[in-house]
Amino acid sequence: MITAKQTITETFIHLLSEQDFEALSVKDIVAYAGISRSTFYLHFTDKYELMDTVRSQLNGRLLQIYAEPSDAETINLKICRHIFRYRSFYRQEFSDAGRIHELTSRFACQLEHAFGDEDLAVFAGWGTIGYLASWVKGGFTMGPQEASDKLMKIIFADWTANLADTRERSS
């Protein structure tokens, strides 16, 4: 059975696809959810606490994907599917440079545990979140599978060969 709190968060995520967070009101949320304002306020003090709760849940799920044992291709596909599924939230999240920085720092920390190398984790974390933010800001012109495939291509690119090709062309 879906709880009132789940109804509120699901309604909130849905409404983010229709309007920006700043324009969204508690009145909009309760009207769409079919609940009373008092029910909303039993669970959240305001829309900002609701956003913080949703952010914690969704970004937590995103970061948890790297903790699950799997190969890189499967992990990237899961990440892209997660971002796509919650695209209304991530459009909002990736429109704020501070939020991108915070998520990237957390992501890099998660990767450092996986890789055991801080420099590699920082590079991979910023590159991955940067790519995903670009995908989101670009309006999801490709599906999760294609975005994942392109991310895998970037991850496993032979950077030294690409650098040599670039030097040859500029000579």
N, C-alpha and C positions, 0 to 999 in steps of 0.2 A: 504494500500500500504506500502510495506517495504521501509524504508528510507536507504540511503547510510550508515548511522551510524549503523543501525541495521544489515545491510549486513556485515559490517566490524566486528562487535562484534560476530555475528554468525559464520562467517568464522574463526575468531580467535579461538573461542571455539572448532570448528571442527578440526582445524589444531593442537591444543594442544593434540589431540588424536593420532596424527601421529608423532609429534616431541616435544622435550622439549622446554620450553619457551626460554631458552638462544640460542638455535639453530634456532629459528624462526625469520625471518626477515620481515620487512615491504614489501620488494619485494615479498616474499612468499605470504603474506596476500593479496596484491593487485592483484597478478597474479591469485590466486585461486578465489578471489571475482569478478574478471573481471572488476575492476575499475582502475582509474588512481592513481598514487602516489599523485597528487595534491588533489584528492578527499579525500584520506586518511588524508592528512595533513590539510585539512579544518576542520576535526573533532578531530584529535589527534596530539600531537606534536611528539610522538614516540610510540614504542610498550610498553614502560613502563607506559605511561599515559593510553594506551588502557587496559593494565592489571589492573591498579588501578580502572578504570571505571568498568570493568567486575567484579572485586573483590567486589567493592562497591555494584553493582547490585545483584550479586548472594548471597553474604553473607548477604546482607540486606533482600533478599527474605527468606533466611534460618531463620534468626532471627525473621522475621515477622510471621512465622508460629506459634510461641508461643504466639503472640499477638491475634491470631484468637481464638474465643471461640470454644472449642472442648474438647473431652475427651483425656486422655493421649495416648490411643491406636491409635486414629486417627492422633494425632499430630506426634507421632513417625513414623507412616507410611508415612505421608506427608514429613517428614524430610528425611527419607530413599529414597523415590521416587525422591526428589529434588537432593540429593547427587548422586543418580544413573543416573539421567537424565543429570546432568552436571559433570559426572565422569571425563572427560578429564581435566576440570578445577580443580576439587578437588584432582586429582592425583598430580597436580602441587602444589596446596595450602597446602596439607598435607605432602608434602615432605620437608617443611620448618618449623623447630621447632618454629621460631619466629612468623610465621603466625598462627600456631596451638595455640600458647599462646595468641596471640591477639584475635583470634576468640573465644577461650574458655573464656577469660575474658569478652568479650562482651556478650557471651551466658550466663555466670553466672550472669551478671548484669540483663539481661532479665529475668532469672529465679528468681532472688531475688524479682523482682516486682510481679511475679506470686505467689511465695511461701511466701513472706514476711519474709524469714529467710535466712540471709546471709550464714551461715554455710552449710545449706542444698543446697542452690543454687551453692556454690562453689563445693561441692562434686558431685552434679548431673551434673553440667556443665562440669567439668573435666572428669567425668566418661562417659558422653554421647559423647563428642567430642573425647575422647580417643578411645572409642569403634568404632565410625564412622571412625576415622583415621586408625584404625587397619583393618577395613573392606575394606577401599580404598586401603591401602598398600598391603593387601592380594590378591588383584586382583578381588574383587567382586565375590568370589566363591559361593555366594548365592545371590538370588534376593532381592529386597527391602522388600517384605512381610516377608520373613524368617529373614532377618536382623532386621526388626522391632519387630517381635515376640520374637527373642532372647533378644533384648534390653528391651522389656517389662518384660521378665522373670527376667532379672537382676534387673530392677527397683523395681519389687515387690517381690523380694526374701526375705525370712525370714532369715536375716543375723544372728540372734541369734541362730536359729535352726542349720544353717550351721556351726557356730562356735562350738556349743555343739557337733555336729557329728565329727568334726575335732579333738576336744579334746579327745573324746572317742576313736577314732582310734589311737591316739598317746599315749594313756595310756597303 
